[in-house]
Amino acid sequence: MKSLDTLLKIAQRRMDELGVEATRIALAIGELEGKIVSLKAREDNEIALASKDMELASLLPAYRLRVRWQTDQIRAQVSEAASQLAEIRQRLNAAYQEKSKFEQLIEQEALRRTAERAAKEQAQLDEVAINRAGTFGK
């Protein structure tokens, strides 16, 4: 029984570690998506400024290409992180199933012990009853 409890604790720890890793990656994805929003807002601001200044307007196409390149790079990072997150979620699901199996085994072991204890108690009661019946019959 102790080994099952230990295995259950290990499975829970594995689930916790995977949950922490999934949260870390999800936060990183959020930060990357925030960078994209920031780049777009800065680009919109630069477009507005360039509409008022001819020198800036001539530089705008190159700037917009640079922003597009940066955005594509960040989206690639988001895609990579999302695939890592999907893989961790699969591992988390497998760890949950493993933990559930250990919980079921522990529950079955407890039921088996309860049944054994009840059978022993019944056998003792039957023996006492037989002994009493034997002493009264004499």
C-alpha positions as CSV (number, residue, x, y, z in Angstrom):
1,M,0.0,0.0,0.0
2,K,2.9,2.4,0.8
3,S,4.3,1.8,-2.6
4,L,1.0,2.8,-4.3
5,D,0.9,5.9,-2.1
6,T,4.4,6.8,-3.2
7,L,3.6,6.2,-6.8
8,L,0.5,8.4,-6.5
9,K,2.6,11.2,-5.0
10,I,5.2,10.8,-7.8
11,A,2.4,11.0,-10.4
12,Q,0.9,14.1,-8.7
13,R,4.3,15.7,-8.6
14,R,4.7,15.0,-12.3
15,M,1.3,16.6,-13.0
16,D,2.3,19.6,-11.0
17,E,5.6,20.0,-12.8
18,L,3.8,19.7,-16.2
19,G,1.2,22.2,-15.1
20,V,3.9,24.7,-14.1
21,E,5.6,24.3,-17.4
22,A,2.3,24.7,-19.3
23,T,1.6,27.9,-17.4
24,R,5.1,29.2,-18.1
25,I,4.7,28.6,-21.8
26,A,1.2,30.1,-21.9
27,L,2.5,33.2,-20.2
28,A,5.4,33.4,-22.8
29,I,2.8,33.1,-25.6
30,G,0.8,36.0,-24.0
31,E,4.0,38.1,-23.8
32,L,4.8,37.4,-27.5
33,E,1.3,38.3,-28.6
34,G,1.6,41.5,-26.5
35,K,4.8,42.3,-28.5
36,I,2.8,41.9,-31.7
37,V,0.1,44.3,-30.5
38,S,2.8,46.8,-29.4
39,L,4.5,46.6,-32.8
40,K,1.2,47.1,-34.6
41,A,0.4,50.1,-32.4
42,R,3.8,51.6,-33.0
43,E,3.4,51.1,-36.7
44,D,0.1,52.8,-36.7
45,N,1.6,55.7,-34.8
46,E,4.5,55.9,-37.3
47,I,2.1,55.9,-40.2
48,A,0.2,58.8,-38.7
49,L,3.4,60.7,-38.2
50,A,4.6,60.0,-41.7
51,S,1.4,61.4,-43.2
52,K,2.4,64.8,-41.8
53,D,6.1,64.6,-42.7
54,M,7.4,63.9,-46.3
55,E,10.8,62.8,-45.1
56,L,9.3,60.2,-42.8
57,A,6.8,59.2,-45.6
58,S,9.7,58.1,-47.8
59,L,11.1,55.9,-45.1
60,L,7.7,54.3,-44.3
61,P,7.8,51.4,-46.8
62,A,11.1,50.1,-45.4
63,Y,9.9,50.6,-41.8
64,R,6.7,48.6,-42.6
65,L,8.7,45.8,-44.1
66,R,10.8,45.7,-41.0
67,V,7.7,45.6,-38.7
68,R,6.3,42.8,-40.9
69,W,9.5,40.8,-40.6
70,Q,9.6,41.3,-36.8
71,T,5.9,40.3,-36.6
72,D,6.6,37.1,-38.6
73,Q,9.5,36.2,-36.4
74,I,7.4,36.7,-33.3
75,R,4.5,34.6,-34.8
76,A,7.0,31.8,-35.5
77,Q,8.0,31.9,-31.9
78,V,4.3,31.8,-30.9
79,S,3.7,28.9,-33.2
80,E,6.7,27.0,-31.7
81,A,5.6,27.7,-28.2
82,A,2.0,26.6,-29.0
83,S,3.3,23.3,-30.3
84,Q,5.3,22.8,-27.1
85,L,2.2,23.7,-25.1
86,A,0.2,21.1,-27.0
87,E,2.8,18.5,-26.4
88,I,2.9,19.3,-22.7
89,R,-0.9,19.1,-22.5
90,Q,-0.8,15.6,-24.0
91,R,1.8,14.6,-21.4
92,L,-0.3,16.2,-18.7
93,N,-3.3,14.2,-19.9
94,A,-1.2,11.0,-19.8
95,A,0.0,11.9,-16.3
96,Y,-3.6,12.5,-15.1
97,Q,-4.6,9.1,-16.4
98,E,-1.7,7.4,-14.6
99,K,-2.6,9.2,-11.4
100,S,-6.2,8.1,-11.8
101,K,-5.0,4.5,-12.2
102,F,-3.0,4.7,-8.9
103,E,-6.0,6.2,-7.1
104,Q,-8.2,3.4,-8.4
105,L,-5.7,0.8,-7.2
106,I,-5.5,2.4,-3.8
107,E,-9.3,2.4,-3.6
108,Q,-9.5,-1.2,-4.6
109,E,-6.8,-2.2,-2.1
110,A,-8.8,-0.4,0.7
111,L,-11.9,-2.2,-0.3
112,R,-10.1,-5.5,-0.4
113,R,-8.7,-4.9,3.1
114,T,-12.1,-3.9,4.4
115,A,-13.6,-7.1,3.0
116,E,-10.8,-9.2,4.5
117,R,-11.2,-7.5,7.9
118,A,-15.0,-8.1,7.8
119,A,-14.4,-11.8,6.8
120,K,-12.0,-12.3,9.7
121,E,-14.4,-10.6,12.2
122,Q,-17.2,-12.8,10.9
123,A,-15.0,-15.9,11.2
124,Q,-14.2,-15.0,14.8
125,L,-17.9,-14.4,15.6
126,D,-18.8,-17.7,14.1
127,E,-16.0,-19.5,16.1
128,V,-17.3,-17.8,19.3
129,A,-20.9,-18.9,18.5
130,I,-19.7,-22.5,17.8
131,N,-17.8,-22.6,21.0
132,R,-20.8,-21.3,23.0
133,A,-23.1,-23.7,21.3
134,G,-20.7,-26.5,22.1
135,T,-20.6,-25.6,25.8
136,F,-24.4,-25.3,26.1
137,G,-24.9,-28.6,24.4
138,K,-23.1,-30.5,27.2
